[in-house]
Amino acid sequence: MAGAQKVLGVRRIPWVFLAPNLLSVLLFALLPVLINVYYSLTGGARLYPIDRPFIGLDNYQALLDCGNFLDPATCSRDRFWRALYNSGVFVPIQVTAMAGIALLTALCLNRNIRLRGLFRSVFFFPVMLSPVVVALIWQWILQRNGALNGLLSAVGIQSVNWLVFPNTAFFWSVFVTVWAHMGFYTMILLAGLQSIPRDIYEAAKMDSASPWRTFSRITLPMLRPVLLVVLVLCVVRSVQTFDELYILTGGGPGSATLLIVQYIYEVGFAMLPRDFGLSAAASLLLGIVLLIVTLVQLRVSRGANDE
């Protein structure tokens, strides 16, 4: 190291340690984004960039070509807009349910209850399962002759095709994804709760503060930074939902549970002819929307903290 300092100088030594990480970020993060931008400006079904003709913004124009943006049937790429609308409904519902249930669960697990360690393990266990395994388990539970209908039949209730009707399929899509990932956010919130000094709660108890007042005036404000992280992670994860729903419903019935990531996958890889350019353009539009939503979340949180 002394020899390297003599050759490079003391100020350049940190770059020697940073170079491998910077190179990894360049190769596996920045370069794929740049390639994706290039693909979005090209057309054709050929894979190699040199074989793809440059068409400019035609892919973006095709995606945004709509007579009425509130009616997907008037759009030239109606499945893109149906997937976008489904995501616009799915994400707020799933994020609200995920964050709310995770917070409630963390509050319960933070109390001095019996078998607390066991319950923490139980809630975190689904996170360790593969998304494909989760989807197959719930597909077995929800199918026509599955476990849920077996229980309903045992108590005299008629079986239901849970994944055949749009409303029930959408409900179970939200339920399964919340069940699969809630434990991760519960652990984050639980760590945040345990970082709050206990003497503050003791002081509130001495002042005869009610449980709700203690939660609203102490727990929630001090947990706000952690809750913001959870919300941002929930939004990013919710928008990227693909594995569970692709196995569980395949985007059906019809396009009732088709989300934007599945549309990008189908256009670019599953459907023939493959349209890599259109898929890349849709993914970039998704990235821009996701960036805007994240910035809005951070801005709102910063404004709340300033108050």
C-alpha positions in Angstrom: 0.0 0.0 0.0 2.9 2.3 0.8 4.2 1.7 -2.8 0.8 2.5 -4.3 0.6 5.7 -2.3 3.9 6.8 -3.7 2.9 6.0 -7.3 -0.7 7.3 -7.2 -0.6 9.8 -4.3 -2.7 9.7 -1.1 -5.7 11.4 -2.7 -6.1 8.8 -5.5 -5.9 5.8 -3.1 -9.7 5.9 -2.3 -10.5 5.6 -6.0 -8.6 2.3 -6.1 -11.1 0.8 -3.6 -14.1 2.5 -5.2 -13.2 1.4 -8.7 -14.6 -2.2 -8.5 -17.9 -1.0 -7.2 -18.2 1.8 -9.6 -17.4 -0.6 -12.5 -20.1 -3.0 -11.3 -22.6 -0.2 -11.1 -21.6 1.0 -14.6 -21.8 -2.5 -16.2 -24.9 -3.9 -14.4 -27.0 -0.7 -13.7 -26.1 2.2 -15.9 -25.2 0.4 -19.1 -28.4 -1.7 -19.2 -30.5 1.5 -18.9 -28.6 3.1 -21.8 -29.1 0.0 -23.9 -32.8 0.0 -23.0 -33.0 3.6 -24.1 -31.4 2.7 -27.5 -33.8 -0.3 -28.0 -36.8 2.0 -27.3 -35.7 4.1 -30.3 -35.4 1.2 -32.7 -37.9 -1.2 -34.3 -38.1 -4.7 -35.8 -38.0 -8.2 -34.2 -34.2 -8.7 -34.4 -32.3 -8.9 -31.2 -28.9 -7.5 -32.0 -28.7 -3.7 -31.9 -26.8 -3.5 -35.2 -29.7 -5.2 -37.0 -32.4 -2.9 -35.6 -33.5 0.1 -37.6 -33.7 3.5 -35.9 -37.3 4.7 -35.7 -37.0 7.6 -33.3 -40.0 8.1 -31.0 -42.4 5.9 -32.9 -42.7 3.3 -30.1 -43.6 6.0 -27.6 -46.1 7.5 -30.0 -47.7 4.1 -30.5 -48.1 3.6 -26.7 -49.5 7.1 -26.2 -51.8 7.0 -29.2 -55.3 7.2 -27.7 -58.5 8.9 -28.6 -59.6 9.0 -25.0 -57.0 8.2 -22.3 -59.8 7.1 -19.9 -61.0 4.5 -22.4 -58.4 1.8 -23.3 -60.5 0.6 -26.2 -59.7 3.9 -28.1 -56.0 3.3 -27.7 -53.9 1.6 -30.4 -52.1 -0.4 -27.6 -55.2 -1.1 -25.5 -53.5 -3.8 -23.4 -50.8 -1.4 -22.4 -53.5 1.0 -21.0 -55.5 -1.7 -19.4 -52.3 -2.9 -17.7 -51.6 0.7 -16.7 -55.1 1.2 -15.3 -54.9 -2.1 -13.4 -51.6 -1.1 -11.9 -53.1 2.3 -11.0 -55.8 0.5 -8.9 -53.6 -2.4 -7.7 -50.7 -0.3 -6.4 -52.6 2.1 -4.0 -54.7 -0.8 -2.6 -51.8 -3.1 -2.1 -49.5 -0.5 -0.6 -52.1 0.7 1.8 -53.0 -2.8 2.9 -49.3 -3.8 3.1 -48.2 -0.8 5.1 -51.2 -0.8 7.3 -51.2 -4.5 8.2 -47.4 -4.5 8.6 -47.6 -1.6 11.0 -50.4 -3.3 13.0 -48.5 -6.5 13.1 -45.3 -4.7 14.2 -47.2 -3.0 17.0 -48.5 -6.4 18.2 -45.1 -8.1 18.0 -43.5 -5.2 19.8 -45.6 -5.9 22.9 -44.4 -8.3 25.6 -46.5 -11.3 24.6 -45.9 -15.0 25.0 -44.2 -16.8 22.1 -43.2 -13.5 20.6 -40.2 -15.0 18.8 -42.3 -17.7 17.3 -44.8 -15.2 15.9 -42.1 -13.1 14.4 -40.7 -16.2 12.6 -44.2 -17.1 11.4 -44.9 -13.7 9.9 -41.4 -13.6 8.3 -41.5 -17.1 6.9 -43.5 -16.3 3.6 -40.7 -13.8 2.7 -38.2 -16.6 2.4 -40.4 -18.5 -0.1 -39.9 -18.2 -3.8 -42.6 -16.1 -5.5 -43.3 -19.1 -7.7 -43.8 -21.4 -4.7 -46.1 -18.8 -3.1 -48.2 -18.6 -6.3 -48.4 -22.4 -6.6 -49.4 -22.8 -3.0 -52.2 -20.3 -3.3 -53.3 -21.6 -6.7 -53.7 -25.0 -5.0 -55.7 -23.4 -2.3 -58.0 -21.3 -4.5 -58.6 -23.7 -7.4 -62.1 -25.2 -8.0 -61.2 -28.4 -6.1 -58.8 -26.6 -3.8 -58.4 -26.5 0.0 -60.5 -23.3 0.5 -63.5 -24.7 -1.4 -63.0 -28.0 0.5 -63.4 -26.1 3.8 -66.5 -24.2 2.4 -68.1 -27.4 1.2 -67.5 -29.0 4.7 -69.7 -26.3 6.3 -72.4 -26.4 3.6 -71.2 -23.4 1.4 -71.2 -23.8 -2.3 -67.8 -23.8 -4.0 -66.6 -20.7 -5.8 -64.3 -20.3 -8.8 -62.1 -17.7 -7.1 -59.8 -17.1 -10.0 -62.4 -17.1 -12.8 -64.3 -13.9 -11.9 -62.5 -10.5 -12.3 -63.4 -9.1 -8.9 -62.5 -12.1 -6.9 -59.3 -12.7 -8.9 -58.2 -9.1 -8.3 -59.0 -9.4 -4.6 -56.9 -12.6 -4.2 -54.1 -11.0 -6.3 -53.8 -8.3 -3.7 -54.2 -10.7 -0.8 -51.5 -13.1 -2.0 -48.9 -10.4 -2.7 -49.6 -8.8 0.7 -49.3 -12.2 2.5 -46.1 -13.0 0.7 -44.2 -9.7 1.4 -45.8 -8.3 4.5 -43.3 -9.9 6.9 -40.3 -8.0 5.4 -41.9 -4.6 6.1 -43.1 -5.8 9.5 -39.5 -6.5 10.5 -38.4 -3.0 9.3 -41.2 -1.3 11.3 -40.5 -3.5 14.3 -36.8 -2.4 14.3 -38.0 1.2 14.1 -40.4 0.7 17.1 -37.6 -0.9 19.1 -35.3 2.1 18.5 -37.8 4.5 20.2 -36.5 5.1 23.8 -38.6 3.4 26.4 -38.4 6.3 28.9 -40.6 8.4 26.6 -43.4 5.8 27.0 -42.8 5.7 30.7 -43.2 9.5 30.9 -46.4 9.4 28.8 -47.7 6.7 31.2 -46.9 8.9 34.2 -48.9 11.7 32.5 -51.9 9.3 32.1 -51.8 9.5 28.3 -54.3 7.3 26.6 -53.0 4.5 24.2 -54.2 6.4 21.2 -52.6 9.6 22.3 -49.4 7.8 22.9 -49.5 6.2 19.5 -50.4 9.4 17.6 -48.1 11.8 19.5 -45.1 9.6 20.2 -45.0 6.4 18.2 -46.2 7.6 14.8 -44.0 10.8 14.7 -40.9 9.0 15.8 -41.6 6.1 13.4 -42.3 8.5 10.4 -38.8 8.2 8.8 -39.0 4.4 8.9 -42.5 4.4 7.7 -41.5 6.6 4.7 -38.8 4.0 3.8 -41.4 1.3 4.0 -43.9 3.2 1.8 -41.2 3.9 -0.8 -40.2 0.2 -0.8 -43.8 -0.9 -0.9 -44.6 1.3 -4.0 -41.5 0.1 -5.9 -42.2 -3.5 -5.1 -45.9 -3.2 -5.9 -45.3 -1.6 -9.3 -42.8 -4.4 -10.1 -45.2 -7.2 -9.1 -45.0 -10.0 -11.7 -44.0 -13.5 -10.5 -46.9 -14.3 -8.2 -49.7 -13.0 -10.5 -48.1 -14.5 -13.7 -48.3 -18.0 -12.1 -51.5 -17.4 -10.1 -53.8 -15.8 -12.7 -51.7 -15.2 -15.8 -53.1 -11.7 -16.0 -56.7 -13.1 -16.3 -59.5 -13.6 -16.4 -59.2 -11.6 -19.6 -57.0 -8.7 -18.6 -58.5 -8.2 -15.1 -55.2 -8.8 -13.3 -52.8 -7.8 -16.1 -50.2 -5.4 -14.6 -47.7 -3.3 -16.4 -44.6 -5.5 -15.8 -46.4 -8.5 -17.2 -47.3 -6.5 -20.3 -43.7 -5.5 -20.8 -42.6 -9.1 -20.5 -45.3 -10.4 -22.9 -44.6 -7.9 -25.6 -40.8 -8.3 -25.4 -40.5 -12.0 -24.8 -43.7 -14.1 -24.8 -45.7 -12.9 -27.8 -44.7 -13.4 -31.4 -43.4 -11.4 -33.1 -41.4 -10.1 -30.2 -41.3 -6.3 -30.1 -38.2 -5.4 -28.0 -38.5 -1.7 -28.9 -42.1 -1.3 -27.7 -41.3 -3.3 -24.5 -38.3 -1.1 -23.8 -40.3 2.1 -24.3 -43.0 0.8 -21.9 -40.4 0.0 -19.3 -38.9 3.5 -19.6 -42.3 5.1 -19.2 -42.9 2.9 -16.1 -39.5 4.0 -14.7 -40.3 7.7 -15.2 -43.7 7.3 -13.5 -42.1 5.4 -10.6 -39.4 8.1 -10.2 -42.1 10.8 -10.1 -44.1 8.9 -7.5 -41.1 8.4 -5.4 -40.1 12.1 -5.6 -43.6 13.1 -4.6 -43.5 10.8 -1.6 -40.2 12.2 -0.5 -41.5 15.8 -1.0 -44.7 15.2 0.9 -42.7 13.6 3.8 -40.2 16.4 3.9 -43.0 19.0 4.0 -44.6 17.1 6.9 -41.4 16.9 8.8 -40.8 20.7 8.3 -44.2 21.4 9.9 
